[in-house]
Amino acid sequence: MRRLLQALVGQERAIANARTACSHLSRRRVEREDVELFLQAHAARVRGATDRSA
């Protein structure tokens, strides 16, 4: 019985760890997308400023 309880607790801990990792990765993905959008917009502004000054 004790082994069964330990297995269940271990399984629950593994599920909680997986959920935490998934949430963390999701946040990083969103942050990476935000940075990519910013860099694209910044590059477009720089190109526009370069085109106007040339």
C-alpha positions as CSV (number, residue, x, y, z in Angstrom):
1,M,0.0,0.0,0.0
2,R,2.8,2.4,0.9
3,R,4.5,1.8,-2.5
4,L,1.2,2.6,-4.3
5,L,0.9,5.9,-2.3
6,Q,4.5,6.8,-3.1
7,A,3.9,6.1,-6.8
8,L,0.7,8.2,-6.8
9,V,2.5,11.1,-5.1
10,G,5.4,10.8,-7.5
11,Q,3.0,10.8,-10.4
12,E,1.2,13.9,-9.1
13,R,4.6,15.6,-8.6
14,A,5.6,14.8,-12.2
15,I,2.4,16.2,-13.5
16,A,2.8,19.4,-11.5
17,N,6.4,19.7,-12.8
18,A,5.3,19.2,-16.4
19,R,2.6,21.9,-16.0
20,T,5.1,24.4,-14.5
21,A,7.6,23.7,-17.3
22,C,4.8,24.1,-20.0
23,S,3.8,27.4,-18.5
24,H,7.4,28.7,-18.4
25,L,8.0,27.7,-22.0
26,S,4.8,29.3,-23.1
27,R,5.8,32.6,-21.5
28,R,9.2,32.4,-23.1
29,R,7.6,31.8,-26.5
30,V,5.4,34.9,-26.1
31,E,8.4,37.0,-25.0
32,R,10.4,35.8,-28.0
33,E,7.5,36.7,-30.3
34,D,7.3,40.1,-28.7
35,V,11.0,40.7,-29.2
36,E,10.8,39.5,-32.8
37,L,7.9,41.9,-33.6
38,F,9.8,44.8,-31.9
39,L,12.9,44.1,-34.0
40,Q,10.9,43.9,-37.2
41,A,9.2,47.2,-36.5
42,H,12.5,48.8,-35.5
43,A,14.2,47.6,-38.6
44,A,11.4,49.0,-40.7
45,R,11.7,52.4,-38.9
46,V,15.5,52.4,-39.5
47,R,15.0,51.5,-43.2
48,G,12.4,54.3,-43.5
49,A,14.7,56.8,-41.9
50,T,17.6,55.8,-44.1
51,D,15.5,56.0,-47.2
52,R,14.3,59.6,-46.3
53,S,17.8,60.8,-45.5
54,A,19.4,59.4,-48.7
